[in-house]
Each structure stands twice: as C-alpha cells, then as structure tokens.
Amino acid sequence: MATKAAFVYRPWCRTCGSRRAKPWVCWPKPTRAASTCWAFCNVLGFLSRKNCLYFFEAQETMTAQFVIESIEALLPQLSGPTVLVLDNASVHRSKLVQAKLKEWKQKGLRLLFLPPYCPHLNLIETLWRQTKYRWLDCEAYRNFETLCRSITDILAQVGTKYRISFA
C-alpha cells in the first residue's frame, strides 16, 4: 500500500489594541479588539495532495498537547501508512510529541520534519497563501470574530468550493 502524505501547518492571527490582525492583514485601518489582551485564532491543518483538509481550531496559544490531541483525532481518518510533513515549530518538536512517535509509528503514522527556513517545501503553505490573498474577502477584516469565522468557513469548503492544484 502506498504511503500518503499530509502537510501540517499552524497559521494564526491575533489582534490587540491598535495592532492589526496578523498575518491576515488587508484592512487599511487597525482592527480593534474588545479587550487589552491578545486574542488568538489558531488553526492546525492537515492537508493531502487531493485537497482533503482536516483542521482544528484553538482560541488560545498553540500547545504541544493541542497538537497531540489534533493528531489523535486525525488518526481514525487515515486509511493506510501516512507521513505528516511538519515545520520545526517548537510545539511540533516538543518532548510530549516526541514521546508519541513510537505509538504513532505502530499505527502507520510517521512525522517528517522539514529543514529550518524551508516553508516552500510544505504544500499546505499554498493553502494559507490562497486563503489570505485569493479567497478571504477584505470585509472579513471588519472585526476579529468575523475574521475567524471567515477563515473557518473557507477551510470547511476546501476540496469542494476551494481547490488547490499542486501541479
């Protein structure tokens, strides 16, 4: 049976005070948050070359435990040997994640870490670029809640309304 690959990344946007939403910046004026602390819209995505996307959202800082729980939730969806391609984010390389590698390997899942500073090797970067520059309407930047909802709506339609050609 052929091994499948899924590409993993965790884009995020945040807003606070007079700062703009990052990295999804489009609006000419700063986006205001209701509170004085950072608000996060983190997404951990698993994308196959066939435009099959599984994504998990967190409204707080991304943690190793969140990564593990997301991967565990993905495991039942896998139909054979799979390689997850990840960048070198500290949550991906944490001791907690490393402790799960042997268990995941027995379930047919392997993690492949890209070399540092090589986002062009991670195909899911194409998804985030398309979302940011093609699919996300500037009206989404009206406020933080609208931005998070718009991102979720787009990601939920990847593979149907929104498709990426990896040719």
PLY file of the C-alpha trace (Angstrom):
ply
format ascii 1.0
element vertex 167
property float x
property float y
property float z
element edge 166
property int vertex1
property int vertex2
end_header
0.00 0.00 0.00
1.37 3.42 -0.93
2.20 5.88 1.81
0.18 9.09 1.77
1.49 12.46 2.86
-0.34 15.19 4.70
1.18 18.60 5.17
0.79 20.32 8.53
0.95 23.95 9.49
-0.49 26.21 12.13
-1.23 29.70 10.82
-2.62 32.15 13.29
-3.96 35.61 13.50
-4.14 37.82 16.51
-5.38 41.24 17.38
-4.99 43.60 20.31
-5.49 47.28 20.97
-4.46 49.26 17.92
-2.49 46.47 16.25
-3.60 44.81 13.06
-4.66 41.22 12.64
-1.61 39.16 11.69
-0.70 37.60 9.35
-4.05 38.10 7.60
-3.55 41.86 7.07
-5.68 43.51 4.39
-7.74 46.24 6.02
-6.33 49.78 5.75
-7.17 50.68 9.38
-6.15 48.80 12.52
-8.57 46.16 13.81
-9.67 46.91 17.39
-10.05 44.16 19.96
-12.64 44.31 22.71
-10.04 43.64 25.41
-6.49 44.75 26.05
-5.00 41.27 25.78
-4.22 39.27 22.67
-6.97 37.23 21.08
-5.85 34.25 19.01
-7.37 32.29 16.18
-5.03 29.34 15.75
-5.59 26.66 13.15
-3.72 23.38 12.88
-4.31 21.95 9.42
-3.66 18.58 7.81
-3.86 18.74 4.01
-3.43 15.94 1.47
-2.49 16.43 -2.17
-6.10 15.51 -3.02
-7.41 18.64 -1.25
-8.61 16.71 1.76
-8.26 19.06 4.72
-8.74 18.32 8.39
-8.31 21.33 10.62
-8.56 22.05 14.30
-9.05 25.49 15.84
-7.85 26.91 19.13
-8.66 30.29 20.61
-5.50 30.25 22.69
-1.79 29.82 22.15
-0.91 26.61 20.30
0.46 23.96 22.67
2.07 20.57 22.23
-0.95 19.00 23.93
-3.25 20.59 21.33
-1.04 19.22 18.53
-1.16 15.73 20.06
-4.95 15.85 20.52
-5.37 17.01 16.91
-3.17 14.24 15.56
-5.01 11.71 17.72
-8.31 12.96 16.27
-6.86 12.61 12.76
-5.68 9.00 13.22
-9.11 7.34 12.69
-9.38 9.15 9.33
-6.19 7.56 7.97
-6.63 4.56 5.70
-3.02 3.44 5.45
0.56 4.46 6.09
0.80 8.24 6.27
3.57 10.78 6.63
2.83 14.14 8.26
5.15 16.84 6.98
5.77 19.48 9.64
7.84 22.59 10.06
10.16 22.97 13.01
7.81 24.80 15.36
8.67 24.17 18.99
5.25 22.59 19.64
5.90 20.08 16.85
9.31 19.14 18.26
8.31 19.10 21.94
9.10 16.25 24.32
5.38 15.47 24.54
5.13 14.99 20.76
8.41 13.04 20.65
7.02 10.67 23.30
4.13 9.76 20.97
6.26 8.98 17.89
6.68 5.25 18.61
2.95 4.78 19.28
2.02 6.66 16.10
4.54 4.70 14.06
2.82 1.47 15.15
-0.44 2.96 13.85
1.12 3.75 10.46
1.83 7.43 11.06
5.25 8.99 10.72
6.31 12.60 11.19
8.74 14.21 8.76
10.28 17.49 9.87
11.28 19.93 7.16
14.66 21.66 7.27
14.62 25.05 9.01
13.55 28.04 6.92
12.03 25.95 4.12
8.31 26.78 4.12
8.30 26.41 0.31
8.64 22.63 0.86
5.39 22.48 2.85
2.47 22.30 0.42
-0.05 23.49 2.98
1.64 26.90 2.75
-0.13 27.16 -0.63
-3.47 26.78 1.15
-2.70 29.61 3.57
-1.45 31.83 0.75
-4.59 31.18 -1.34
-6.80 31.78 1.69
-5.08 35.05 2.51
-4.69 36.52 -0.96
-7.49 34.98 -3.08
-10.35 33.60 -1.06
-10.58 35.80 2.03
-12.62 38.92 1.32
-11.41 42.19 2.83
-14.79 42.52 4.56
-13.65 39.64 6.76
-11.28 42.04 8.50
-14.15 44.10 9.90
-13.50 42.62 13.34
-11.70 39.70 14.88
-14.77 37.45 15.20
-15.67 37.99 11.53
-12.11 37.19 10.52
-12.04 33.91 12.46
-15.49 32.91 11.15
-14.49 33.70 7.55
-11.31 31.64 7.83
-13.27 28.73 9.28
-15.88 28.97 6.50
-13.20 28.87 3.80
-11.32 25.97 5.38
-14.56 23.99 5.74
-15.04 24.22 1.95
-11.52 23.22 0.88
-11.86 20.34 -1.55
-15.30 21.44 -2.75
-15.66 25.18 -3.40
-11.96 25.90 -2.85
-9.38 23.70 -4.55
-5.63 23.85 -4.98
-3.74 22.41 -7.90
-0.39 21.03 -6.87
0.73 20.56 -10.48
0 1
1 2
2 3
3 4
4 5
5 6
6 7
7 8
8 9
9 10
10 11
11 12
12 13
13 14
14 15
15 16
16 17
17 18
18 19
19 20
20 21
21 22
22 23
23 24
24 25
25 26
26 27
27 28
28 29
29 30
30 31
31 32
32 33
33 34
34 35
35 36
36 37
37 38
38 39
39 40
40 41
41 42
42 43
43 44
44 45
45 46
46 47
47 48
48 49
49 50
50 51
51 52
52 53
53 54
54 55
55 56
56 57
57 58
58 59
59 60
60 61
61 62
62 63
63 64
64 65
65 66
66 67
67 68
68 69
69 70
70 71
71 72
72 73
73 74
74 75
75 76
76 77
77 78
78 79
79 80
80 81
81 82
82 83
83 84
84 85
85 86
86 87
87 88
88 89
89 90
90 91
91 92
92 93
93 94
94 95
95 96
96 97
97 98
98 99
99 100
100 101
101 102
102 103
103 104
104 105
105 106
106 107
107 108
108 109
109 110
110 111
111 112
112 113
113 114
114 115
115 116
116 117
117 118
118 119
119 120
120 121
121 122
122 123
123 124
124 125
125 126
126 127
127 128
128 129
129 130
130 131
131 132
132 133
133 134
134 135
135 136
136 137
137 138
138 139
139 140
140 141
141 142
142 143
143 144
144 145
145 146
146 147
147 148
148 149
149 150
150 151
151 152
152 153
153 154
154 155
155 156
156 157
157 158
158 159
159 160
160 161
161 162
162 163
163 164
164 165
165 166
